[in-house]
Amino acid sequence: MKLVGLVVALALLSACAGGNRERARPIESYSAHEIYQQAEQRLSSLPPRKAGKAAELFAEVERLYPYSEWAKRALIMQAFAYHKAKDYENARAAAQRFLDFYPADEDAAYAQYLLALSYYDQIDLVGRDQGLTFQALQALRAVIERYPDSDYARSAILKFDLAFDHLAAKEMEIGRYYLKRGHHAAAINRFRVVVEQFQTTTHTPEALHRLVEAYLSLGLDAEAQTAAAILGHNFRSSVWYRDSYNLLRGRGLKPQARGGGWLAKIYRQMIRGEWL
């Protein structure tokens, strides 16, 4: 029995020693396929916040076997893993590198989509700097225009509309801020941006109503009436038109196009089709 126990102990020690040797193998001694598999296993087993560890292992495939098919696969997975870890800067770098090296590859559309997402997913609160929103719009547009038949184009279109709406929301937030403090001219400039540049967003009806408020406060009745006329033509069933109508009626006015300002020009173009 003592002899059997000794044999088992020696076997265990040998196995442990072998395991230590296996773990101690330098990364350079593994094939590209082996490193890629290890990275995949790490990605599936780690929580999202630690997915960057898998990305680092995918990067080793690219470093050690730069011209192999596995390096190409590892590069797109590296971008995915960094994005999963919310390491957006490194995700963008990996995705852009893939696009630079393999612009005609079948995964190029996905790389461009990941690049766009790395900007888009950082858009959260309206109060943040809008530089990321502009970059997200540019990257999403690239997906839509370069890969219109890809699986990612439809999602890119939806996200583009949301990001576009986000920019309009920022203009509305600033405009309301100025309006509440009586800075009517500054408020009008912001609402004008929404009406002229973000007509397709959900914020246009409110922007027109706020223009009615601001112009009435300044005693510019013709401009207020014209804004209400545009609002009534395009959004007659909205609460914003009802409020604008009541404001004008309280002053003995009604919605109608008057004057020759920028709103009158929009009225002629949008409603009467007079572009010249």
C-alpha positions in Angstrom: 0.0 0.0 0.0 2.9 2.4 0.8 4.4 1.6 -2.6 1.1 2.4 -4.4 0.7 5.6 -2.5 4.2 6.6 -3.4 3.5 5.9 -7.1 0.3 8.0 -7.0 2.1 10.9 -5.3 4.9 10.8 -7.9 2.3 10.7 -10.7 0.6 13.8 -9.3 3.8 15.6 -8.9 4.7 14.7 -12.5 1.4 16.0 -13.7 1.7 19.2 -11.8 5.2 19.7 -13.1 3.9 19.1 -16.6 1.1 21.5 -16.1 3.5 24.2 -15.0 5.7 23.6 -18.0 2.6 23.9 -20.2 1.7 27.2 -18.6 5.2 28.4 -18.8 5.4 27.9 -22.6 6.3 31.2 -24.3 3.5 32.6 -26.5 5.8 32.4 -29.5 5.8 28.6 -29.3 2.1 28.4 -30.1 0.7 28.3 -33.6 -1.6 31.1 -34.8 -4.6 28.7 -34.6 -3.7 27.8 -31.0 -3.5 31.4 -29.9 -6.7 32.3 -31.7 -8.5 29.4 -30.0 -7.2 30.5 -26.6 -8.3 34.1 -27.3 -11.8 32.8 -28.2 -12.0 30.7 -25.1 -11.0 33.7 -23.0 -13.5 35.9 -24.7 -16.4 33.5 -24.0 -15.4 32.9 -20.4 -14.6 36.4 -19.2 -17.2 39.1 -18.3 -17.7 41.9 -20.8 -15.7 44.4 -18.8 -12.6 42.1 -19.0 -13.0 41.3 -22.7 -9.9 43.4 -23.3 -7.8 40.5 -22.0 -9.1 38.5 -25.0 -8.4 41.4 -27.3 -4.8 41.4 -26.1 -4.5 37.7 -27.0 -6.0 38.2 -30.4 -3.4 41.0 -30.9 -0.7 38.4 -30.3 -1.9 36.5 -33.4 -1.5 39.7 -35.4 1.9 40.4 -34.0 3.4 36.9 -34.4 1.7 35.9 -37.7 1.0 39.2 -39.4 0.3 37.9 -42.9 -1.7 34.8 -42.0 -5.4 34.2 -42.5 -5.6 33.9 -38.7 -4.2 37.4 -38.3 -7.0 38.8 -40.4 -9.6 36.9 -38.3 -7.9 37.9 -35.1 -7.9 41.6 -36.0 -11.7 41.8 -36.5 -12.2 39.8 -33.3 -9.8 42.2 -31.5 -12.0 45.1 -32.5 -15.1 43.2 -31.3 -13.5 42.3 -28.0 -12.4 45.8 -27.3 -15.9 47.1 -28.1 -17.4 44.5 -25.8 -15.1 45.8 -23.0 -16.2 49.4 -23.8 -12.6 50.3 -24.7 -13.9 52.3 -27.6 -10.6 54.0 -28.6 -8.8 50.6 -29.1 -11.9 49.2 -30.8 -11.8 52.1 -33.3 -8.1 51.6 -33.9 -8.4 47.8 -34.5 -11.5 48.3 -36.8 -9.7 51.0 -38.8 -6.6 48.9 -39.1 -8.8 46.1 -40.6 -10.3 48.5 -43.1 -6.8 49.7 -44.1 -5.4 46.3 -44.5 -8.4 44.4 -45.9 -10.8 47.0 -47.6 -12.3 44.4 -49.9 -12.8 41.7 -47.4 -16.3 40.3 -46.7 -15.9 41.5 -43.0 -15.0 45.1 -44.0 -18.7 46.0 -43.6 -18.7 44.7 -40.1 -15.4 46.5 -39.3 -16.9 49.8 -40.5 -20.0 49.1 -38.4 -17.9 48.4 -35.3 -16.1 51.7 -36.0 -19.4 53.5 -36.1 -20.7 51.8 -33.0 -17.5 52.8 -31.1 -18.7 56.4 -31.5 -22.4 55.8 -31.3 -22.3 53.9 -28.0 -20.6 56.9 -26.4 -23.6 59.1 -27.1 -25.6 59.1 -23.9 -26.7 62.4 -22.4 -27.9 65.4 -24.4 -25.6 67.6 -22.4 -22.4 66.0 -23.5 -20.1 67.4 -26.2 -21.5 66.7 -29.6 -18.2 66.0 -31.3 -18.8 62.2 -30.9 -22.3 62.5 -32.4 -20.9 64.1 -35.5 -18.2 61.4 -35.8 -20.9 58.7 -35.3 -23.0 60.2 -38.1 -20.0 60.2 -40.4 -19.1 56.6 -39.6 -22.7 55.4 -39.9 -23.1 57.2 -43.2 -20.0 55.3 -44.4 -21.7 52.0 -43.6 -24.9 53.0 -45.4 -23.1 54.4 -48.5 -20.3 51.8 -48.9 -22.2 48.7 -47.9 -25.9 49.4 -48.7 -26.6 45.7 -49.3 -25.0 44.5 -46.1 -26.7 43.2 -43.0 -25.5 46.3 -41.1 -26.9 49.0 -43.3 -30.4 48.8 -41.9 -29.2 49.1 -38.3 -26.9 51.9 -39.4 -29.8 53.8 -40.8 -31.8 53.5 -37.6 -28.8 54.6 -35.5 -28.1 57.5 -37.9 -31.6 58.8 -37.4 -31.3 58.5 -33.7 -27.9 60.3 -33.7 -29.3 63.0 -36.0 -32.2 63.5 -33.6 -29.7 63.7 -30.7 -28.1 66.7 -32.4 -31.4 68.4 -32.8 -32.2 67.7 -29.1 -29.0 69.5 -28.2 -30.0 72.6 -30.1 -33.4 72.5 -28.5 -31.9 72.3 -25.0 -29.8 75.4 -25.6 -32.7 77.2 -27.2 -35.0 76.6 -24.3 -32.3 77.7 -21.9 -32.0 81.0 -23.7 -35.8 81.4 -24.0 -36.4 80.9 -20.3 -33.9 83.6 -19.6 -35.3 86.1 -22.0 -32.5 85.9 -24.5 -34.9 85.7 -27.4 -32.6 86.4 -30.3 -30.1 83.7 -29.2 -33.0 81.3 -28.7 -34.4 82.0 -32.2 -31.0 81.2 -33.7 -31.0 77.8 -32.1 -34.6 76.9 -33.1 -33.9 78.1 -36.6 -31.1 75.6 -36.8 -33.6 72.8 -36.0 -36.1 74.0 -38.5 -33.6 74.5 -41.3 -31.2 71.6 -40.7 -33.1 69.0 -38.7 -36.5 69.1 -40.4 -36.9 65.3 -40.3 -36.4 65.0 -36.6 -39.1 64.8 -33.9 -38.0 68.2 -32.5 -39.3 70.3 -35.4 -42.9 70.9 -34.2 -41.6 72.2 -30.8 -39.0 74.3 -32.5 -41.7 76.0 -34.6 -43.8 76.6 -31.5 -40.8 78.1 -29.6 -40.3 80.4 -32.5 -43.8 81.6 -32.2 -43.2 82.3 -28.5 -39.9 84.1 -29.1 -41.2 86.2 -32.0 -44.3 87.2 -30.1 -42.1 88.2 -27.1 -40.2 90.5 -29.4 -43.3 91.9 -31.0 -42.5 90.4 -34.4 -46.1 89.2 -35.2 -45.5 88.4 -38.9 -42.7 86.0 -38.1 -44.7 84.4 -35.3 -47.7 83.9 -37.6 -45.6 82.4 -40.4 -44.0 79.9 -38.0 -47.5 78.9 -36.8 -48.6 78.6 -40.4 -45.8 76.1 -41.2 -46.5 74.3 -37.9 -50.2 74.0 -38.8 -49.6 72.8 -42.3 -47.2 70.0 -41.2 -48.2 69.2 -37.7 -51.8 70.4 -37.3 -52.7 67.5 -34.9 -49.8 68.2 -32.5 -50.1 69.8 -29.1 -47.5 72.4 -30.3 -49.8 73.7 -33.0 -52.7 74.0 -30.5 -50.5 76.0 -28.1 -49.3 78.2 -30.9 -52.8 78.8 -32.2 -54.0 79.8 -28.7 -51.1 82.2 -28.3 -51.9 83.9 -31.5 -55.6 84.0 -30.9 -55.0 85.6 -27.5 -53.4 88.5 -29.4 -56.1 88.7 -32.1 -53.8 87.0 -34.7 -54.0 83.8 -36.7 -51.5 81.5 -38.4 -50.6 82.8 -41.9 -47.6 83.4 -44.0 -46.5 87.0 -43.8 -43.4 89.1 -44.6 -40.3 88.1 -46.4 -38.0 86.7 -43.8 -36.3 83.3 -43.6 -39.5 81.6 -42.3 -41.5 83.0 -45.2 -38.9 81.5 -47.6 -39.3 78.1 -45.9 -43.1 78.5 -46.2 -42.9 79.2 -49.9 -40.5 76.3 -50.5 -42.1 73.6 -48.3 -45.8 74.4 -48.7 -46.2 76.2 -52.0 -43.3 74.6 -53.8 -41.8 77.9 -54.9 -38.0 77.3 -55.0 -36.9 80.2 -57.2 
